[in-house]
């Protein structure tokens, strides 16, 4: 298969490395220096080169704010048989674009960071495949992700964004609130240090990734739930209300027990 990958960031480079041994892969970036270290791939810096290559599959790996603009720019440079694909962490606007494009498509979300994940064993990491995509194209990505030993979930576009807001926005916001009250003080506590390890991992991620997740349209209602629970907990603690605090703690235990996965 002839595949073009748009964007030479961490995930674009990772997918190029993953696919280039079995497919004819080209990596596109506007600036040639960003293609300096890619191996076994063609290197494109102009859309005209994509037209000449005539790909079967185009994977859009640019940042979320540029995903739709770049798709619209490149659409005139791919043939009608080309399958369009994205790996965006938030799918807002993509269903409408795909419906208007006239192309077959597949939308996925590999939920790991190539910089910090253990790439030799991704069995503890996840990928989402959107249900609405082309069946053949979905099976292609299912095979690729399975070969990487990723745990694969199938969601609709709507289900994806709602789930991401729940599974990522809540821990992201909670961690940022935790780090927001940090001060230069030694804190000899095991729980504190475990939270610090999580915070360091989160803040080592790419700023664009954090922004994309938190700007998910479904994130605000999850944040409102956190604020509501914090206000309740603050009220209980200020009043030294032991009975309500025990109820809160027991309810938290139940929530964890009932959590799937």
C-alpha positions in Angstrom: 0.0 0.0 0.0 1.2 3.5 -0.8 0.8 5.7 2.4 1.4 9.4 3.0 1.7 10.6 6.6 1.1 14.3 7.1 3.2 15.7 10.0 6.7 14.7 11.2 6.0 15.0 15.0 6.5 12.1 17.4 3.4 10.1 16.3 3.9 10.8 12.6 7.5 9.5 12.8 6.4 6.5 14.9 3.8 5.5 12.4 6.2 6.0 9.5 8.7 3.7 11.3 6.0 1.2 12.0 4.5 1.0 8.5 7.6 1.5 6.3 8.8 -2.1 6.4 5.7 -3.5 4.7 4.4 -0.5 2.8 5.6 2.3 0.5 5.5 5.2 3.0 6.1 8.9 2.4 6.4 11.5 5.2 5.3 15.0 4.5 6.5 18.1 6.4 6.7 21.7 5.2 10.2 22.2 6.5 12.9 19.8 5.1 14.9 19.8 8.4 12.1 18.0 10.1 12.6 15.0 7.8 16.3 14.7 8.5 16.2 11.5 10.6 13.4 9.5 9.0 14.5 6.2 7.5 13.1 3.9 4.8 10.5 6.5 3.8 10.1 9.0 1.0 10.4 12.7 2.1 7.9 15.2 0.7 7.8 18.9 1.3 5.3 19.9 -1.4 1.7 18.8 -2.0 2.5 18.3 -5.6 4.8 15.4 -4.6 1.8 13.8 -2.9 -0.2 14.1 -6.1 2.6 12.4 -8.1 2.9 9.6 -5.5 -0.9 9.0 -5.7 -1.4 7.4 -2.3 -3.9 4.8 -1.3 -4.0 6.0 2.3 -3.3 9.5 3.8 -2.8 9.7 7.6 -3.2 13.1 9.1 -0.9 13.4 12.1 -0.7 17.2 12.5 -1.8 18.9 15.7 -5.6 19.1 16.4 -5.9 22.8 15.5 -4.3 22.1 12.1 -6.0 18.8 11.3 -9.0 20.2 9.4 -7.2 23.0 7.7 -4.5 20.7 6.4 -7.1 18.1 5.3 -8.8 20.8 3.3 -5.5 22.0 1.8 -4.4 18.5 0.7 -7.8 17.3 -0.6 -7.1 18.5 -4.2 -3.8 16.6 -4.3 -5.1 13.0 -3.7 -7.1 10.8 -6.0 -10.7 9.7 -5.4 -9.5 6.2 -4.3 -7.4 7.6 -1.4 -8.6 6.7 2.0 -8.4 9.6 4.5 -7.4 9.0 8.1 -6.7 11.0 11.3 -5.4 10.2 14.7 -6.8 13.2 16.5 -7.4 13.0 20.2 -10.6 15.1 19.8 -12.9 14.4 16.8 -14.8 17.7 16.7 -15.7 18.6 13.1 -14.2 15.5 11.6 -17.5 13.6 11.0 -18.8 16.6 9.0 -15.6 16.9 7.0 -15.5 13.2 6.1 -19.1 13.3 5.0 -18.4 16.2 2.7 -15.1 14.9 1.4 -16.5 12.1 -0.7 -13.6 9.8 0.3 -13.6 6.6 2.3 -12.1 7.3 5.7 -11.0 5.8 9.0 -10.5 7.7 12.2 -8.4 6.3 15.1 -6.8 7.4 18.3 -3.5 5.8 19.5 -3.6 6.6 23.2 0.1 6.6 24.0 3.1 9.0 23.7 6.0 7.6 21.6 8.4 9.6 23.7 7.5 8.1 27.1 5.8 4.8 26.3 7.7 1.5 26.3 7.7 0.9 22.5 9.0 -2.6 22.9 5.8 -3.5 24.9 2.7 -1.5 24.4 0.4 -4.1 26.0 -0.6 -1.7 28.7 -1.6 1.0 26.3 -4.7 1.6 24.2 -6.0 2.6 20.8 -9.5 3.6 19.7 -11.0 2.9 16.3 -14.0 4.9 15.3 -17.0 2.7 14.4 -18.2 4.9 11.5 -15.1 4.4 9.3 -14.7 2.3 6.2 -14.7 -1.4 7.1 -11.6 -2.3 5.1 -9.6 0.6 6.4 -10.7 -0.1 10.0 -9.4 -3.6 9.7 -6.1 -2.3 8.4 -5.6 -0.2 11.5 -6.9 -3.0 13.7 -4.2 -5.2 12.3 -1.5 -2.5 12.8 -2.5 -1.8 16.4 -2.8 -5.5 17.2 0.7 -6.0 16.0 1.8 -3.4 18.5 -0.1 -5.3 21.2 -2.3 -2.3 22.0 -5.7 -2.8 23.7 -8.3 -1.8 21.1 -11.6 -0.2 21.8 -14.4 0.7 19.3 -16.3 3.9 19.8 -18.5 6.2 17.7 -17.3 9.7 17.1 -19.6 11.0 19.9 -18.7 8.2 22.3 -15.0 8.8 21.7 -15.0 12.5 22.7 -17.2 11.8 25.7 -15.0 9.0 26.8 -11.8 11.0 26.3 -13.2 13.8 28.4 -13.9 11.3 31.2 -10.8 9.2 31.0 -8.2 12.0 30.3 -9.7 15.4 31.2 -10.6 14.3 34.8 -7.1 13.1 35.7 -5.4 15.9 33.7 -7.4 18.6 35.5 -7.0 16.9 38.9 -3.2 16.7 38.4 -3.0 20.3 37.3 -4.9 21.4 40.3 -2.5 19.4 42.5 0.6 21.0 40.9 -1.1 24.4 41.0 -0.7 24.6 44.8 2.9 23.3 44.9 5.4 25.3 46.9 9.1 24.8 47.6 8.7 22.5 50.5 9.8 18.9 51.3 6.8 16.6 51.6 7.7 13.3 53.3 4.7 11.3 52.3 4.3 8.2 50.1 0.9 9.3 48.6 2.3 12.8 47.9 5.3 11.3 46.1 3.1 9.0 44.0 1.0 12.0 43.0 4.2 13.8 42.1 5.3 11.0 39.9 2.0 11.2 38.0 2.4 15.0 37.7 5.9 14.8 36.4 4.7 12.3 33.8 1.8 14.4 32.7 3.8 17.6 32.5 6.5 15.8 30.4 3.8 15.4 27.7 3.7 17.7 24.7 1.9 21.0 25.4 -0.3 20.6 22.3 -1.5 17.2 23.5 -2.5 18.7 26.9 -4.3 21.6 25.2 -6.1 19.3 22.8 -7.4 17.1 25.5 -8.5 19.9 27.8 -10.2 21.9 25.0 -12.4 18.9 24.2 -15.9 20.4 24.2 -16.9 17.7 26.7 -14.3 18.7 29.2 -16.1 21.6 30.9 -18.9 19.4 32.3 -16.3 17.0 33.7 -14.5 19.9 35.3 -17.7 21.2 36.8 -18.3 17.8 38.4 -14.8 18.0 40.0 -15.5 21.5 41.3 -18.8 20.4 42.7 -17.2 17.5 44.6 -14.4 19.6 45.9 -16.9 22.2 47.2 -18.8 19.4 49.0 -15.7 18.0 50.4 -14.5 21.4 51.6 -17.8 22.1 53.3 -17.7 18.7 55.1 -14.1 19.2 56.3 -14.7 22.8 57.5 -17.7 21.6 59.6 -15.8 18.5 60.9 -18.8 16.5 59.8 -17.6 12.9 60.5 -20.7 11.1 59.3 -20.8 12.9 56.0 -17.1 12.5 55.5 -17.4 8.7 56.0 -20.3 8.6 53.6 -18.2 10.5 51.0 -15.2 8.1 51.5 -17.5 5.0 51.3 -19.1 6.3 48.2 -15.7 6.9 46.7 -14.8 3.2 47.5 -18.0 2.1 45.7 -17.2 4.3 42.7 -13.8 2.6 42.4 -15.2 -0.9 42.9 -17.8 -0.3 40.1 -15.2 1.2 37.7 -14.9 -0.9 34.6 -11.4 -1.9 33.5 
